């Protein structure tokens, strides 16, 4: 019977071509929208984790209350020993220290006078350690625009846009003027060896990146670090496991009320990311649900109209002796074939466009000017298994539902009435 139905559909384009095109269009747009929304959320989580929050972060209680001000006088002391303990207690994670700081970056001329200067927001990471993964984790090699990455002490890289505004060149001396962890003035010379562009608006304005050992010396923070970041080995954030680890860590220090007491935070506990991610997921779910419902109604209506137009045909089939249940079953079987064909084509088209957006992306630099959200300027989709099967809802279920409703009228009408509609 399936073979007979397929031949009938292929020979009658009115019953196959237009319905398949409608189903394919609805499925492809549904998949593209789902993958794009999923990619936006994934990009925000990945960018924030790599560059700022980690999957887990350890700071002191006092630092947490003033985190936006980067109060390095409340930094984690004896951080190397703490990281050793963390590696023993949490072997499934990688731990690294970073220092956040701010100051004035001054570029002197050949006479030692200021040639150009500007405020900078900097962070220090373990760039020169033999076993460090920070260069790869921060994507510094792919972000490099000019020059090279630091390979010896005293070298820094700065955002390309910042250097372009100041009008300085690679190889010049840069003087960091700021304050130490004890409140005194810090003045330290670096050599500019390269420029980077992350494609993330907040970082591309005036960021400076240096090795953590240099910044410790410059800011009088020997053995200390602003934050200790923890990453899952597969770089995938597990919200449930991270929350369990943080709760257990903090519970063990519940009675300690000192400002220097260590505190473990998850990615969702920082920068309002928990609320932001929940809102984005809720909005994307609502948008996708509404869109899928609308597409389902359209495809249901297509199936309904297709069945109604064939009442005359059903009358002839009943007049020559075919039973009503058999007519109804063949109508549903045809809807299944049309739905499967349209869903397969739509899924291929939707995933193709989604993969293109995943690899190439959509540049929204103009939309993110002045934004402080840690999100890439190039928005990308994310192809996933769920995205591949999401099209079954409008493509297959809605088509079958429409055919089911339209075919139900066969049982409520007399054969003569259906046959008479052939004349209309």
C-alpha positions in Angstrom: 0.0 0.0 0.0 2.9 2.4 0.8 4.3 1.9 -2.6 1.0 2.6 -4.2 0.5 5.8 -2.2 4.0 7.0 -3.1 3.3 6.6 -6.7 0.0 8.5 -6.4 1.7 11.3 -4.6 4.5 11.6 -7.1 2.1 11.6 -10.1 -0.3 14.2 -8.5 1.8 17.3 -7.7 -1.2 19.0 -6.2 -1.2 16.4 -3.4 2.6 16.3 -2.9 4.7 19.3 -4.2 3.0 22.2 -2.5 2.4 20.4 0.9 6.0 19.2 0.9 7.3 22.7 0.2 5.2 24.2 3.0 6.3 21.6 5.5 10.0 22.0 4.4 9.8 25.8 4.8 8.2 25.6 8.3 10.6 22.9 9.5 13.7 24.7 8.2 12.8 28.1 9.8 11.9 26.4 13.1 15.2 24.6 13.2 17.2 27.7 12.3 15.5 29.8 15.0 16.1 27.1 17.6 19.8 26.7 16.8 20.3 30.5 16.6 18.8 31.1 20.0 20.6 28.2 21.5 23.9 29.5 20.0 23.4 32.9 21.6 23.0 31.4 25.1 25.9 29.1 24.5 28.2 31.9 23.3 27.4 34.0 26.4 28.2 31.2 28.8 31.4 30.2 26.9 32.7 33.8 26.6 32.0 34.7 30.2 33.6 31.5 31.5 36.8 31.8 29.5 37.4 35.5 30.0 35.8 36.4 33.3 33.9 34.0 35.5 35.2 30.6 35.0 32.9 27.7 35.7 33.7 28.1 39.4 35.5 31.0 41.0 37.1 31.4 44.4 37.5 34.9 45.9 37.4 36.2 49.4 34.2 37.4 51.0 35.3 41.0 51.1 36.4 40.9 47.4 33.0 39.4 46.4 31.2 42.4 47.9 33.3 44.9 45.9 34.2 42.7 42.9 33.5 45.4 40.3 36.1 47.6 41.9 38.8 44.9 41.8 39.9 45.4 45.4 43.2 43.6 45.4 43.8 44.4 49.1 41.2 41.7 49.6 42.8 39.2 47.3 43.3 35.4 48.0 46.6 35.1 50.0 48.9 32.1 49.5 47.0 31.2 46.4 49.5 28.7 45.1 48.9 26.5 48.2 45.2 26.8 47.8 45.3 25.8 44.2 47.2 22.7 45.1 44.5 21.7 47.6 41.8 22.4 45.0 43.5 20.2 42.5 43.5 17.4 45.0 39.9 17.9 46.1 38.5 18.5 42.6 40.6 16.4 40.2 38.0 16.8 37.5 38.7 20.5 37.2 41.6 22.7 36.1 42.4 25.7 38.4 44.3 28.8 37.6 44.9 32.2 39.2 44.2 35.6 37.7 44.6 39.2 38.8 42.3 42.0 37.8 43.5 45.6 38.0 43.0 49.1 36.6 45.3 52.0 36.0 46.8 54.4 33.5 48.9 53.1 30.7 51.5 55.7 29.7 53.7 55.6 26.6 56.7 58.0 26.9 58.7 59.4 24.0 62.5 59.3 23.6 62.8 62.1 26.2 60.8 60.3 28.8 57.9 62.6 28.4 54.3 61.4 27.9 53.5 60.8 24.3 50.1 59.1 24.8 48.2 57.6 27.7 44.8 56.2 28.5 43.0 54.4 31.3 43.2 50.6 31.0 41.4 47.6 32.5 43.8 44.8 32.8 44.0 41.2 33.9 47.0 38.9 34.5 47.1 35.2 33.7 49.7 32.5 33.8 51.0 33.1 30.2 54.5 31.8 30.7 54.0 28.7 32.8 55.1 25.4 31.2 51.9 23.5 31.9 49.6 26.5 31.7 46.6 26.3 29.3 45.7 30.0 29.7 46.8 31.0 26.2 44.5 28.4 24.6 41.7 29.1 27.1 41.8 32.8 26.3 42.1 32.2 22.5 45.0 34.6 22.5 46.6 33.1 19.4 43.5 33.5 17.3 42.8 36.9 18.8 46.3 38.2 17.9 46.2 41.1 15.4 49.8 42.4 15.3 53.1 41.4 16.9 53.4 38.3 19.0 52.4 36.9 22.4 54.5 37.5 25.5 57.4 35.0 25.7 59.4 36.5 28.5 58.8 38.6 31.7 58.0 42.2 31.3 56.0 41.9 28.0 52.3 42.7 27.5 49.7 42.7 24.8 47.0 45.3 24.5 43.7 45.5 22.6 44.2 46.7 19.0 41.5 49.4 19.2 43.1 50.9 22.3 46.5 51.1 20.7 45.0 52.5 17.5 43.4 55.3 19.4 46.7 56.1 21.2 48.7 56.0 18.0 51.6 53.9 19.4 53.5 51.0 17.8 54.7 47.5 18.7 58.0 47.5 20.7 57.4 50.7 22.6 57.7 50.9 26.4 54.4 51.1 28.3 54.3 52.3 31.9 51.5 51.1 34.1 50.6 53.7 36.8 48.2 52.3 39.4 48.0 51.4 43.1 49.4 48.4 44.9 47.4 46.0 47.0 48.5 48.1 50.0 47.3 51.4 48.6 50.6 52.9 47.6 51.4 54.1 44.0 52.6 51.4 41.6 54.7 52.4 38.6 56.0 49.5 36.4 57.5 49.4 32.9 56.4 46.8 30.3 57.2 46.3 26.6 54.3 46.2 24.2 54.8 43.1 22.0 51.4 42.6 20.4 47.8 43.6 20.0 44.7 41.5 20.2 41.0 41.8 19.3 38.6 39.4 21.0 35.5 40.5 19.1 33.9 41.3 22.4 33.1 45.0 22.9 34.0 45.3 26.7 37.4 43.7 26.2 38.3 45.5 22.9 38.1 49.0 24.4 41.1 49.3 26.6 42.3 45.9 27.8 45.8 45.1 28.8 47.0 41.5 29.4 50.2 40.5 31.2 51.8 37.5 32.8 50.7 37.0 36.4 54.2 37.0 37.9 54.9 40.5 36.5 51.7 41.9 37.8 52.2 40.3 41.2 55.6 42.1 41.5 54.2 45.4 40.1 51.2 45.5 42.5 53.0 44.1 45.5 50.9 40.9 45.5 53.6 38.2 45.9 51.8 34.8 46.4 48.4 36.4 46.1 45.8 36.5 43.3 42.5 38.3 42.8 40.6 35.2 41.8 41.1 31.5 41.3 39.1 30.2 38.4 38.1 26.6 38.0 37.2 25.0 34.6 35.8 21.6 33.8 38.3 19.6 31.7 35.8 19.3 28.8 35.1 23.1 29.1 31.3 22.4 29.4 29.6 24.1 32.2 27.6 21.7 34.5 25.3 24.0 36.5 24.1 21.2 38.9 27.5 19.8 39.7 29.0 23.3 40.0 26.3 24.3 42.5 27.0 21.2 44.6 30.7 21.9 44.7 30.2 25.5 45.7 27.6 24.6 48.4 30.0 22.0 49.9 33.0 24.4 49.8 31.2 27.3 51.4 29.4 25.1 54.0 32.9 23.9 55.3 33.7 27.6 56.0 30.3 28.7 57.3 31.5 29.9 60.7 34.3 32.0 59.3 33.2 35.7 59.0 36.6 37.3 58.0 36.7 39.4 54.9 39.6 37.1 53.7 37.6 33.9 54.1 37.5 32.1 50.7 34.2 31.9 48.9 33.3 29.7 45.9 31.0 31.1 43.3 29.5 29.4 40.2 29.2 31.1 36.8 25.5 31.7 37.5 26.3 33.6 40.7 28.4 36.3 39.0 27.5 39.4 37.1 23.8 38.6 37.2 24.4 35.8 34.7 22.0 33.5 36.5 19.0 35.8 36.0 20.2 36.8 32.5 20.5 33.2 31.4 17.1 32.3 32.9 15.5 35.2 31.1 17.2 34.4 27.8 16.2 30.7 28.1 12.6 31.7 29.0 12.3 34.2 26.2 13.8 31.9 23.7 11.5 29.0 24.8 8.5 31.3 24.5 9.5 32.6 21.1 10.3 29.2 19.8 7.1 27.7 21.2 4.9 30.4 19.8 6.6 30.1 16.4 6.3 26.3 16.3 2.6 26.6 17.3 2.0 29.1 14.5 3.8 26.9 12.0 1.9 23.9 13.3 -1.4 25.7 12.7 -0.3 26.7 9.2 0.6 23.1 8.4 -2.4 21.8 10.1 -4.6 24.1 7.9 -2.7 22.9 4.8 -3.5 19.3 5.7 -7.1 20.2 6.5 -7.6 22.0 3.2 -5.9 19.2 1.3 -8.3 16.7 2.8 -11.4 18.8 2.2 -10.6 19.3 -1.5 -10.5 15.6 -1.9 -14.0 14.8 -0.6 -15.2 14.1 -4.2 -12.4 11.6 -4.6 -13.3 9.9 -1.4 -16.9 9.6 -2.6 -15.8 7.8 -5.7 -13.6 5.4 -3.7 -16.5 4.7 -1.3 -18.9 4.2 -4.3 -16.7 1.5 -5.8 -16.6 -0.4 -2.6 -13.7 0.9 -0.5 -14.5 1.1 3.2 -14.4 4.3 5.2 -11.7 3.1 7.6 -9.5 2.2 4.7 -9.9 5.6 3.1 -9.1 7.3 6.4 -6.0 5.1 7.0 -4.7 5.9 3.5 -5.3 9.6 4.1 -3.2 9.5 7.3 -0.5 7.4 5.6 -0.3 10.0 2.8 0.1 12.7 5.4 2.9 10.7 7.1 4.7 10.4 3.8 4.3 14.1 3.0 5.3 15.0 6.5 8.4 12.8 6.4 9.5 14.1 3.0 9.0 17.8 4.0 10.6 17.3 7.4 13.7 15.6 5.9 14.1 18.4 3.3 13.4 21.1 5.9 15.8 19.6 8.4 18.6 19.4 5.8 18.0 23.1 4.8 17.6 24.3 8.4 20.7 22.5 9.7 22.7 23.7 6.6 21.9 27.3 7.4 22.5 26.8 11.1 25.9 25.2 10.4 26.8 28.2 8.2 25.9 30.6 11.1 27.8 28.4 13.4 31.0 28.5 11.4 30.7 32.0 9.8 28.4 33.8 12.2 26.5 37.1 11.9 28.5 40.3 12.7 26.5 42.5 15.1 29.3 44.8 16.1 27.2 47.9 15.6 24.4 46.6 17.9 26.9 45.9 20.8 28.6 49.3 20.9 28.8 50.4 24.5 27.6 47.1 25.8 29.1 45.5 28.9 27.7 42.0 28.2 30.5 39.4 27.7 29.2 38.3 24.3 31.0 37.9 21.0 30.4 40.6 18.3 29.8 37.7 15.9 26.7 35.8 16.9 26.6 32.1 16.0 24.1 29.3 15.9 24.8 26.0 17.6 23.9 22.8 15.7 22.7 20.1 18.2 20.8 16.9 18.2 17.7 18.6 19.7 17.9 21.2 16.9 17.8 18.4 14.4 14.6 16.8 15.8 12.7 20.0 16.8 11.3 20.1 13.3 9.3 16.9 13.9 6.7 18.9 15.8 5.5 21.2 13.1 6.6 19.0 10.2 5.2 15.6 11.1 2.8 16.0 14.0 1.0 19.1 12.6 0.6 17.6 9.1 -0.8 14.3 10.5 -3.1 16.2 12.9 -4.5 18.3 10.0 -5.2 15.2 7.9 -6.8 13.5 10.9 -9.3 16.3 11.5 -10.1 16.6 7.8 -10.4 12.9 7.3 -12.7 12.5 10.3 -15.5 14.1 8.3 -15.6 11.0 6.1 -17.3 9.1 8.9 -19.9 11.8 9.4 -21.0 12.1 5.8 -23.0 9.7 3.6 -21.3 8.2 0.6 -23.8 9.9 -1.7 -23.0 13.3 -0.2 -19.2 12.8 -0.7 -19.8 11.6 -4.2 -22.0 14.6 -5.0 -19.2 17.0 -4.0 -17.3 15.6 -7.1 -19.6 17.7 -9.2 -18.7 21.0 -7.4 
